[in-house]
Amino acid sequence: MNRTWSPFRAQALPPTAPLTESIDVNDRHERSQNRVNSSTKRNDKVAGEPVDHIRSTTISFRNMTEYGGLLVKYLEVRKLIFLDQLGWHVSESDGMEFDQYDTPYCRWIVIHQFGEVLGGVRMVPTTAKCGPFSYMIRDAQMGLLEDIPTDILFFEAPVEHSVWEATRFFITDSVPAQQRQRVQSLLFLSMSETAMDNGATHVLGIVPALWARWARRLGVNATPIGAKFSIDGTASQSVLFKVSDFIS
């Protein structure tokens, strides 16, 4: 490992497999409108309820009691997706999926509608420290995680207040096709806002290959920062993006 972290500008991901989902001919207009609609929602403080009632909530240990059982529902959906559907070797108890990175350092972003979880992502500062663990990418690089290779990054994993890690991206299968782009856009926007609210300028994370399709569709610029690898049969890669690129 002979390279160190430096905050370079994210570039577009290279083309991968063709999109298999249809995109409306008014995609550009809809993407712009989605961002306008999404921007009315920031950390669950809204001037009015969105027309489709899809909301984004950022949960922390400090505010989790304000949202009833939403965090529990989010962890239950993570178990359904990452353990039951994808077959990942992850921890679970009482119907919920969690691991050593679900700590008070976390911010859990949950996209929901009428109490049903539609999507989510977990965010952790790269300065986090809990026992022998810090954050997933750095711990993998240090050989602490059996299922993730040590050469996960092209450079030494950063420990910077300005860099956060995002993991456990998901959109549930229950989201209808006509709402998927709205949910994806809101998830990216909320992730960027949460990072920025906590002083971060960049977000890095391990994402599935499908993420590249989301990014291209939503106009998100990102840079692959590690070689592709497999997590329990799922093709994945580390990527980086600049949060200000997605917040207009």
Secondary structure as the mmCIF struct_conf table of DSSP 4:
data_model
#
loop_
_struct_conf.conf_type_id
_struct_conf.id
_struct_conf.beg_label_comp_id
_struct_conf.beg_label_asym_id
_struct_conf.beg_label_seq_id
_struct_conf.end_label_comp_id
_struct_conf.end_label_asym_id
_struct_conf.end_label_seq_id
HELX_LH_PP_P HELX_LH_PP_P1 PHE A 8 ALA A 10
HELX_LH_PP_P HELX_LH_PP_P2 ALA A 12 PRO A 15
BEND BEND1 ALA A 17 ALA A 17
HELX_LH_PP_P HELX_LH_PP_P3 PRO A 18 LEU A 19
BEND BEND2 GLU A 21 GLU A 21
TURN_TY1_P TURN_TY1_P1 VAL A 25 ASN A 26
HELX_RH_AL_P HELX_RH_AL_P1 ASP A 27 SER A 39
TURN_TY1_P TURN_TY1_P2 THR A 40 THR A 40
STRN STRN1 LYS A 41 ARG A 42
TURN_TY1_P TURN_TY1_P3 ASN A 43 ASP A 44
STRN STRN2 LYS A 45 VAL A 46
BEND BEND3 ALA A 47 GLY A 48
TURN_TY1_P TURN_TY1_P4 VAL A 51 ASP A 52
STRN STRN3 ILE A 54 ILE A 59
TURN_TY1_P TURN_TY1_P5 PHE A 61 ASN A 63
HELX_RH_3T_P HELX_RH_3T_P1 MET A 64 TYR A 67
TURN_TY1_P TURN_TY1_P6 GLY A 68 GLY A 69
HELX_RH_AL_P HELX_RH_AL_P2 LEU A 70 ARG A 78
HELX_RH_PI_P HELX_RH_PI_P1 LYS A 79 GLN A 85
TURN_TY1_P TURN_TY1_P7 LEU A 86 LEU A 86
STRN STRN4 SER A 91 SER A 93
TURN_TY1_P TURN_TY1_P8 ASP A 94 GLY A 95
STRN STRN5 MET A 96 PHE A 98
TURN_TY1_P TURN_TY1_P9 GLN A 100 TYR A 101
BEND BEND4 THR A 103 THR A 103
TURN_TY1_P TURN_TY1_P10 PRO A 104 TYR A 105
STRN STRN6 ARG A 107 GLN A 113
TURN_TY1_P TURN_TY1_P11 PHE A 114 GLY A 115
STRN STRN7 GLU A 116 PRO A 125
TURN_TY1_P TURN_TY1_P12 THR A 126 THR A 127
STRN STRN8 CYS A 130 CYS A 130
TURN_TY1_P TURN_TY1_P13 GLY A 131 PRO A 132
STRN STRN9 PHE A 133 PHE A 133
HELX_RH_AL_P HELX_RH_AL_P3 MET A 136 GLN A 141
TURN_TY1_P TURN_TY1_P14 MET A 142 GLY A 143
TURN_TY1_P TURN_TY1_P15 GLU A 146 ASP A 147
BEND BEND5 ILE A 148 ILE A 148
TURN_TY1_P TURN_TY1_P16 THR A 150 ASP A 151
BEND BEND6 LEU A 153 PHE A 155
HELX_LH_PP_P HELX_LH_PP_P4 GLU A 156 PRO A 158
TURN_TY1_P TURN_TY1_P17 HIS A 161 SER A 162
STRN STRN10 VAL A 163 ILE A 171
TURN_TY1_P TURN_TY1_P18 ASP A 173 SER A 174
BEND BEND7 VAL A 175 VAL A 175
HELX_RH_AL_P HELX_RH_AL_P4 ALA A 177 ASP A 197
TURN_TY1_P TURN_TY1_P19 ASN A 198 GLY A 199
BEND BEND8 THR A 201 THR A 201
STRN STRN11 HIS A 202 PRO A 208
TURN_TY1_P TURN_TY1_P20 ALA A 209 ALA A 209
HELX_RH_AL_P HELX_RH_AL_P5 LEU A 210 LEU A 218
TURN_TY1_P TURN_TY1_P21 GLY A 219 GLY A 219
STRN STRN12 THR A 223 PRO A 224
BEND BEND9 GLY A 226 GLY A 226
STRN STRN13 PHE A 229 ILE A 231
TURN_TY1_P TURN_TY1_P22 ASP A 232 GLY A 233
STRN STRN14 THR A 234 LYS A 242
HELX_RH_3T_P HELX_RH_3T_P2 VAL A 243 ASP A 245
TURN_TY1_P TURN_TY1_P23 PHE A 246 PHE A 246
#
